[in-house]
Amino acid sequence: MIMHSLKTKTTLLLNWYANPYHTPIFAAKALGFYADEDIKLAILEPTDPSDVTEIVGTEQVDIGLKAMLHTVAGHAKGFPISSVATLLDEPPTGLIALKSSGINTFHDITGKRVGYIGEFGKKIIDNLAQHAGIDQKDYQAVRIGMNVTDAICRDIIDAGIGFINFQKVELEQLRGDVNFLRLDQLAGLGCCCFCSIQYIVPDKTIQQQPETIRGFLKATQRGAAFTTEQPDEAFELLCQAKPQLRNELYKKIFLRTLPFFSRSMLNVARDWNKVNRYMQHLNIVDSKFDITTCYTNEYLPVVPYSDTAPIACCI
């Protein structure tokens, strides 16, 4: 196991290429919040986002980012991982299509090509189609990864799964009017928490390096507060680290993402329970699966960091 200090990097693997919804992490690093906790953070980007759960689960990195649904699935597959915090609260995921495609309701996928990110994306589409009475042979499911916008623009697919605060914004800017069908509403979940983005850690790292995890989360929570309180400065820090993001499109994506940044970073039991029921519905886990083994709030600060000293010890 890596011994962490300012001489040895702590590795964080993003769930995708660095983009505006990673701003709290880049802001915290630029402002020295990780250094304050004796952490020298190396931020890594995956070649294939689908590999992140396995890479974290096999202890090749210290910390990773992955959606709640994939965290549960990885745990069910036997990867000893746990979510220790939340980056994004309920970013709505949905089926995105140009208005010109004629896809106005889910039933309109008949005869169309539907793009999905990974294996669970296909399970979700096929399950929704089954409940809508659409035979699998009546639409084509195409695995396109996270490149939904590009696949639609290149006419590889007619619709695809993506975020309301990211791919929908991209497609609107590039091609005009867009339809967005929220998957949580189509699936009857009442929330889109299965796509909340989590900080996941190998259980062995949690056991052997608890203070590193505590320090990382304290610094990251400071970064989340800075991002929501001083968004213009935070986005500028992101662009200094990643100059390719300094344009109007990514600024718009950042602004659309602001409402979804979790300030408390807490794992919310209600959301995990909803995801657990949905995962049971998809037959990814069974009724005996203990969802509480997938997450912990033990390593988050009891009281969020503040630059302002309290004027009283209690209220």
Phi, psi and omega in degrees: 000138181293134172270124189264132173201182178292348178267347181233130185284144166266130186260132177238119179261118179291165179273353182196187176294153181302129183209179187304333181280002171262007185307316181304326181289313181292324177295316180298322179291314183296326182275000177081016182293323178289321177299325178300333180259017182060036179242126172256102190270128172256117181264119184249149177245135184283147171289319178229114181305334181293343183275349192300313183302315181292320180297317177291316183296335178261015172063031177278342173225166182276320184219148177219169175243133178201153180295155182303316181302315181289331176296315178297314181298319179296319178297318180295331178281352178106003177283123183281082182231155176218145171279128179253354181185172181240133174270305182242128175273120170043055173290118186300126177255143181200179176272120185253135178206150172294145178301328181292347180287340183084006179268098181251337175226167181297328180298341182284000177286350178303126181079008184248167176257123185245122182272144178223163187276303182218194187301325182283334174299318179292320178300319181295313180299312182296322180292317177297319179297319179301314182288337177273359180076026180257124179289142181300333180285350184268000173214162180246120176269127185237123179279116182235006179066215183275001188268050184297312183300311181299319182295324177290316181296329180269006178061035174275327177225163176264333180206160180201164180276132179197178181271145177293332183264006181226279185297326177297320179295316178303309186294323177299317182289324184277324189230354177103217189297136185229141170260143182224117179252110184294126182292327181296324178286321177296324182271356179071026182281328184083357174198164182252032190295342180294346176250013168301142182265126186248153167271114182249146187221141173300138181302326180296321178295319178300317182291321187266338183228052184299325182289329175296317179295317178300315181295319179300314183291324177297314180295319182291323177296323174298320178295323179293319179295317179298320182296318182281332181273328181228066188299321181297316180293321180295316180295324177297320178296321176299315182292330175294324178281326183228080185303335181293347180269359183277079174205172186293327180297310183289331175295320178294319177298319178300313181296323178290338182273337184311317181295343186262351178294130178276122178276320179284331183065013181292144164283123184262118184303320180305316182290317178299322180293322177295318178296320180300316179296321180291322178294325174295319179300324179275000181064030176272326171230164179255180185293344180273353183294131181265102185294335182292346177283353184268349186208160176208147173251011188297332189259000175282151176302138178295319176239125180304145180299143175219140176283347181262124180288139178293153179261354177213154183280341180201165178235000000 
